[in-house]
Amino acid sequence: MRTNNNLFATISNNQMTQLVKEVKETVATEVQVNNNKTVFSAADLWRIQNSRRTRVQRRVMFY
């Protein structure tokens, strides 16, 4: 059985320039963006570490 080893078709210079032509960008004006990011503070880190300590102490207490 014969196979076709030419996987890529040849294109002309005119077709190449049409493919790489610059497209003007538009800005979406009707998009609603929610920027409700909270800042991770030292108090948050303390709360995480403190809750981990109490979990470990409870686990040791039941054994």
N, CA, C and O atoms as CSV, one atom per row, in Angstrom:
chain,resi,resn,atom,element,x,y,z
A,1,MET,N,N,0.848,-1.165,0.000
A,1,MET,CA,C,0.000,0.000,0.000
A,1,MET,C,C,0.896,1.231,0.000
A,1,MET,O,O,1.904,1.294,0.703
A,2,ARG,N,N,0.510,2.174,-0.784
A,2,ARG,CA,C,1.289,3.390,-0.927
A,2,ARG,C,C,0.829,4.450,0.066
A,2,ARG,O,O,-0.373,4.669,0.222
A,3,THR,N,N,1.767,5.110,0.739
A,3,THR,CA,C,1.408,6.160,1.691
A,3,THR,C,C,1.888,7.498,1.156
A,3,THR,O,O,2.855,7.576,0.398
A,4,ASN,N,N,1.196,8.538,1.563
A,4,ASN,CA,C,1.562,9.889,1.153
A,4,ASN,C,C,2.416,10.495,2.261
A,4,ASN,O,O,1.911,10.746,3.356
A,5,ASN,N,N,3.698,10.734,1.999
A,5,ASN,CA,C,4.600,11.281,2.995
A,5,ASN,C,C,4.576,12.800,3.039
A,5,ASN,O,O,5.171,13.391,3.940
A,6,ASN,N,N,3.913,13.442,2.105
A,6,ASN,CA,C,3.841,14.899,2.074
A,6,ASN,C,C,2.659,15.352,2.929
A,6,ASN,O,O,1.541,15.480,2.432
A,7,LEU,N,N,2.911,15.593,4.216
A,7,LEU,CA,C,1.830,15.956,5.130
A,7,LEU,C,C,1.468,17.431,5.046
A,7,LEU,O,O,0.338,17.808,5.356
A,8,PHE,N,N,2.414,18.271,4.631
A,8,PHE,CA,C,2.184,19.704,4.596
A,8,PHE,C,C,1.985,20.152,3.154
A,8,PHE,O,O,2.818,19.906,2.282
A,9,ALA,N,N,0.868,20.809,2.934
A,9,ALA,CA,C,0.594,21.311,1.588
A,9,ALA,C,C,1.427,22.563,1.345
A,9,ALA,O,O,1.673,23.333,2.273
A,10,THR,N,N,1.857,22.769,0.125
A,10,THR,CA,C,2.638,23.959,-0.212
A,10,THR,C,C,1.688,25.125,-0.408
A,10,THR,O,O,0.616,24.970,-0.993
A,11,ILE,N,N,2.082,26.293,0.081
A,11,ILE,CA,C,1.267,27.487,-0.089
A,11,ILE,C,C,2.105,28.561,-0.763
A,11,ILE,O,O,3.333,28.565,-0.679
A,12,SER,N,N,1.422,29.452,-1.423
A,12,SER,CA,C,2.128,30.503,-2.151
A,12,SER,C,C,2.477,31.647,-1.202
A,12,SER,O,O,2.018,31.684,-0.060
A,13,ASN,N,N,3.298,32.578,-1.691
A,13,ASN,CA,C,3.682,33.735,-0.880
A,13,ASN,C,C,2.481,34.603,-0.551
A,13,ASN,O,O,2.393,35.155,0.546
A,14,ASN,N,N,1.559,34.727,-1.490
A,14,ASN,CA,C,0.356,35.531,-1.254
A,14,ASN,C,C,-0.491,34.921,-0.135
A,14,ASN,O,O,-1.001,35.644,0.721
A,15,GLN,N,N,-0.640,33.617,-0.140
A,15,GLN,CA,C,-1.399,32.953,0.915
A,15,GLN,C,C,-0.681,33.072,2.266
A,15,GLN,O,O,-1.328,33.195,3.306
A,16,MET,N,N,0.638,33.035,2.245
A,16,MET,CA,C,1.406,33.171,3.478
A,16,MET,C,C,1.224,34.555,4.083
A,16,MET,O,O,1.068,34.678,5.298
A,17,THR,N,N,1.241,35.597,3.264
A,17,THR,CA,C,1.045,36.953,3.792
A,17,THR,C,C,-0.365,37.140,4.333
A,17,THR,O,O,-0.555,37.880,5.298
A,18,GLN,N,N,-1.349,36.493,3.742
A,18,GLN,CA,C,-2.719,36.582,4.264
A,18,GLN,C,C,-2.835,35.873,5.611
A,18,GLN,O,O,-3.594,36.303,6.479
A,19,LEU,N,N,-2.089,34.794,5.783
A,19,LEU,CA,C,-2.149,34.063,7.050
A,19,LEU,C,C,-1.519,34.834,8.197
A,19,LEU,O,O,-2.002,34.778,9.328
A,20,VAL,N,N,-0.453,35.548,7.911
A,20,VAL,CA,C,0.263,36.228,8.992
A,20,VAL,C,C,-0.083,37.703,9.078
A,20,VAL,O,O,0.616,38.464,9.747
A,21,LYS,N,N,-1.145,38.115,8.414
A,21,LYS,CA,C,-1.562,39.514,8.432
A,21,LYS,C,C,-1.981,39.928,9.839
A,21,LYS,O,O,-2.591,39.145,10.567
A,22,GLU,N,N,-1.658,41.139,10.210
A,22,GLU,CA,C,-1.981,41.636,11.544
A,22,GLU,C,C,-3.478,41.890,11.658
A,22,GLU,O,O,-4.093,42.471,10.764
A,23,VAL,N,N,-4.048,41.448,12.763
A,23,VAL,CA,C,-5.469,41.635,13.027
A,23,VAL,C,C,-5.597,42.661,14.138
A,23,VAL,O,O,-4.941,42.542,15.172
A,24,LYS,N,N,-6.425,43.651,13.936
A,24,LYS,CA,C,-6.628,44.695,14.940
A,24,LYS,C,C,-7.406,44.119,16.115
A,24,LYS,O,O,-8.370,43.376,15.929
A,25,GLU,N,N,-6.982,44.466,17.317
A,25,GLU,CA,C,-7.644,43.972,18.520
A,25,GLU,C,C,-8.767,44.908,18.930
A,25,GLU,O,O,-8.692,46.119,18.720
A,26,THR,N,N,-9.796,44.341,19.509
A,26,THR,CA,C,-10.905,45.133,20.043
A,26,THR,C,C,-10.974,44.905,21.545
A,26,THR,O,O,-10.557,43.860,22.043
A,27,VAL,N,N,-11.494,45.874,22.251
A,27,VAL,CA,C,-11.608,45.792,23.700
A,27,VAL,C,C,-13.054,45.496,24.055
A,27,VAL,O,O,-13.965,46.167,23.571
A,28,ALA,N,N,-13.266,44.505,24.891
A,28,ALA,CA,C,-14.606,44.161,25.349
A,28,ALA,C,C,-15.011,45.170,26.423
A,28,ALA,O,O,-14.419,45.200,27.502
A,29,THR,N,N,-16.015,45.994,26.133
A,29,THR,CA,C,-16.417,47.046,27.058
A,29,THR,C,C,-17.531,46.613,27.998
A,29,THR,O,O,-17.727,47.244,29.036
A,30,GLU,N,N,-18.260,45.569,27.672
A,30,GLU,CA,C,-19.418,45.176,28.480
A,30,GLU,C,C,-19.103,44.043,29.455
A,30,GLU,O,O,-20.022,43.410,29.976
A,31,VAL,N,N,-17.832,43.779,29.708
A,31,VAL,CA,C,-17.432,42.701,30.606
A,31,VAL,C,C,-17.336,43.245,32.022
A,31,VAL,O,O,-16.749,44.301,32.261
A,32,GLN,N,N,-17.921,42.509,32.954
A,32,GLN,CA,C,-17.847,42.897,34.360
A,32,GLN,C,C,-16.750,42.076,35.028
A,32,GLN,O,O,-16.808,40.846,35.053
A,33,VAL,N,N,-15.761,42.761,35.561
A,33,VAL,CA,C,-14.623,42.092,36.191
A,33,VAL,C,C,-14.751,42.247,37.704
A,33,VAL,O,O,-14.942,43.348,38.219
A,34,ASN,N,N,-14.643,41.122,38.399
A,34,ASN,CA,C,-14.707,41.145,39.863
A,34,ASN,C,C,-13.289,41.028,40.399
A,34,ASN,O,O,-12.660,39.977,40.276
A,35,ASN,N,N,-12.788,42.091,40.988
A,35,ASN,CA,C,-11.459,42.081,41.592
A,35,ASN,C,C,-11.580,42.102,43.108
A,35,ASN,O,O,-11.116,43.029,43.771
A,36,ASN,N,N,-12.204,41.074,43.639
A,36,ASN,CA,C,-12.421,40.995,45.087
A,36,ASN,C,C,-11.361,40.126,45.746
A,36,ASN,O,O,-11.687,39.283,46.581
A,37,LYS,N,N,-10.109,40.317,45.388
A,37,LYS,CA,C,-9.035,39.531,45.971
A,37,LYS,C,C,-8.695,40.086,47.350
A,37,LYS,O,O,-8.505,41.290,47.527
A,38,THR,N,N,-8.625,39.184,48.316
A,38,THR,CA,C,-8.266,39.606,49.658
A,38,THR,C,C,-6.760,39.470,49.838
A,38,THR,O,O,-6.125,38.637,49.191
A,39,VAL,N,N,-6.205,40.269,50.696
A,39,VAL,CA,C,-4.776,40.252,50.965
A,39,VAL,C,C,-4.515,39.244,52.068
A,39,VAL,O,O,-5.174,39.266,53.107
A,40,PHE,N,N,-3.549,38.357,51.841
A,40,PHE,CA,C,-3.167,37.370,52.848
A,40,PHE,C,C,-2.275,38.057,53.864
A,40,PHE,O,O,-1.165,38.476,53.536
A,41,SER,N,N,-2.749,38.173,55.085
A,41,SER,CA,C,-2.025,38.934,56.100
A,41,SER,C,C,-1.343,38.004,57.093
A,41,SER,O,O,-1.504,36.784,57.046
A,42,ALA,N,N,-0.584,38.610,57.985
A,42,ALA,CA,C,0.092,37.858,59.038
A,42,ALA,C,C,-0.930,37.250,59.996
A,42,ALA,O,O,-0.696,36.179,60.555
A,43,ALA,N,N,-2.047,37.921,60.184
A,43,ALA,CA,C,-3.090,37.382,61.060
A,43,ALA,C,C,-3.682,36.102,60.476
A,43,ALA,O,O,-4.010,35.178,61.220
A,44,ASP,N,N,-3.821,36.040,59.159
A,44,ASP,CA,C,-4.321,34.822,58.519
A,44,ASP,C,C,-3.345,33.666,58.726
A,44,ASP,O,O,-3.760,32.548,59.029
A,45,LEU,N,N,-2.066,33.933,58.565
A,45,LEU,CA,C,-1.049,32.906,58.778
A,45,LEU,C,C,-1.060,32.435,60.227
A,45,LEU,O,O,-0.955,31.236,60.486
A,46,TRP,N,N,-1.186,33.356,61.169
A,46,TRP,CA,C,-1.231,32.996,62.579
A,46,TRP,C,C,-2.449,32.112,62.855
A,46,TRP,O,O,-2.349,31.136,63.598
A,47,ARG,N,N,-3.585,32.445,62.267
A,47,ARG,CA,C,-4.817,31.682,62.474
A,47,ARG,C,C,-4.659,30.256,61.943
A,47,ARG,O,O,-5.122,29.309,62.579
A,48,ILE,N,N,-4.014,30.093,60.788
A,48,ILE,CA,C,-3.796,28.759,60.223
A,48,ILE,C,C,-2.878,27.946,61.125
A,48,ILE,O,O,-3.164,26.786,61.422
A,49,GLN,N,N,-1.779,28.546,61.560
A,49,GLN,CA,C,-0.838,27.829,62.418
A,49,GLN,C,C,-1.457,27.497,63.757
A,49,GLN,O,O,-1.215,26.417,64.296
A,50,ASN,N,N,-2.241,28.389,64.299
A,50,ASN,CA,C,-2.874,28.165,65.597
A,50,ASN,C,C,-3.905,27.046,65.508
A,50,ASN,O,O,-3.998,26.224,66.420
A,51,SER,N,N,-4.672,26.999,64.437
A,51,SER,CA,C,-5.666,25.939,64.304
A,51,SER,C,C,-4.989,24.594,64.094
A,51,SER,O,O,-5.514,23.567,64.523
A,52,ARG,N,N,-3.828,24.581,63.437
A,52,ARG,CA,C,-3.088,23.335,63.268
A,52,ARG,C,C,-2.589,22.828,64.621
A,52,ARG,O,O,-2.633,21.629,64.894
A,53,ARG,N,N,-2.121,23.738,65.458
A,53,ARG,CA,C,-1.642,23.336,66.781
A,53,ARG,C,C,-2.754,22.709,67.604
A,53,ARG,O,O,-2.539,21.689,68.258
A,54,THR,N,N,-3.932,23.301,67.582
A,54,THR,CA,C,-5.033,22.754,68.378
A,54,THR,C,C,-5.475,21.400,67.840
A,54,THR,O,O,-5.855,20.527,68.621
A,55,ARG,N,N,-5.434,21.202,66.504
A,55,ARG,CA,C,-5.791,19.896,65.957
A,55,ARG,C,C,-4.804,18.828,66.400
A,55,ARG,O,O,-5.207,17.714,66.733
A,56,VAL,N,N,-3.528,19.149,66.407
A,56,VAL,CA,C,-2.514,18.186,66.825
A,56,VAL,C,C,-2.674,17.866,68.301
A,56,VAL,O,O,-2.546,16.709,68.700
A,57,GLN,N,N,-2.955,18.884,69.125
A,57,GLN,CA,C,-3.133,18.639,70.557
A,57,GLN,C,C,-4.346,17.776,70.814
A,57,GLN,O,O,-4.306,16.913,71.691
A,58,ARG,N,N,-5.437,17.984,70.067
A,58,ARG,CA,C,-6.624,17.156,70.244
A,58,ARG,C,C,-6.348,15.721,69.831
A,58,ARG,O,O,-6.826,14.787,70.474
A,59,ARG,N,N,-5.584,15.538,68.766
A,59,ARG,CA,C,-5.284,14.195,68.294
A,59,ARG,C,C,-4.443,13.437,69.312
A,59,ARG,O,O,-4.655,12.243,69.522
A,60,VAL,N,N,-3.499,14.110,69.941
A,60,VAL,CA,C,-2.660,13.471,70.952
A,60,VAL,C,C,-3.478,13.167,72.200
A,60,VAL,O,O,-3.233,12.165,72.872
A,61,MET,N,N,-4.434,14.011,72.510
A,61,MET,CA,C,-5.229,13.848,73.730
A,61,MET,C,C,-6.108,12.597,73.644
A,61,MET,O,O,-6.382,11.987,74.677
A,62,PHE,N,N,-6.556,12.195,72.457
A,62,PHE,CA,C,-7.454,11.037,72.334
A,62,PHE,C,C,-6.717,9.721,72.208
A,62,PHE,O,O,-7.359,8.671,72.211
A,63,TYR,N,N,-5.395,9.728,72.098
A,63,TYR,CA,C,-4.653,8.476,71.977
A,63,TYR,C,C,-4.195,7.969,73.294
A,63,TYR,O,O,-3.554,6.921,73.363
